[in-house]
Each structure stands twice: as structure tokens, then as C-alpha cells.
Amino acid sequence: ADESSGYESESAGGERSAEVEESRGRQRRARTAFTSEQVCRLEKTFQRQKYLGASERRKLAAALQLSEIQIKTWFQNRRMKLKRQI
């Protein structure tokens, strides 16, 4: 099963910035690897509506076993991807 988020914008220097942050005493959060089922459900929801309200985000997060912040961030990133494509 493909567990990629579908985004290819990870910078090559990502490891370096993580090292710098760790040297300052802060832990950088690991990148979420969405399952293909999660991405499919997120994409279907995005096709219906580009913005989610708090209750819709809460329901989707519970259904996909993700945090509301992960859902919110995914939608923000997906809207930016759409904007770049247009």
C-alpha cells in the first residue's frame, strides 16, 4: 500500500533544518504518512468542498483516525496545490 501524502514538495535540505531545530532543544514533528485510503477520502471530500467547518473537520478526523490539525493542514496544502495548478 502506498503511504505517501501525494505531495512531492519535500525539500532536499529538510534534514538539515531538523538538525538545527534539535540542536536548539526543540523536537520537529515527524511528517505524516497518509495511507492511500486516507488520501482518497480526503480528495473526495475536497472535491465536494474546498473548506471544512469545525464540525465537518472533527467528523472527518475521527473517521480517518487523524487529528483535526492534520486535516486542517492537509486542506490548506491541497488548496495551495490547486492554486499552483491553476
Secondary structure, DSSP 4 states (H G I P E B T S, - for coil): -----S-----TTHHHHHHHHHHTTPPPPPPP---HHHHHHHHHHHHH-SS--HHHHHHHHHHHT--HHHHHHHHHHHHHHHHHH-
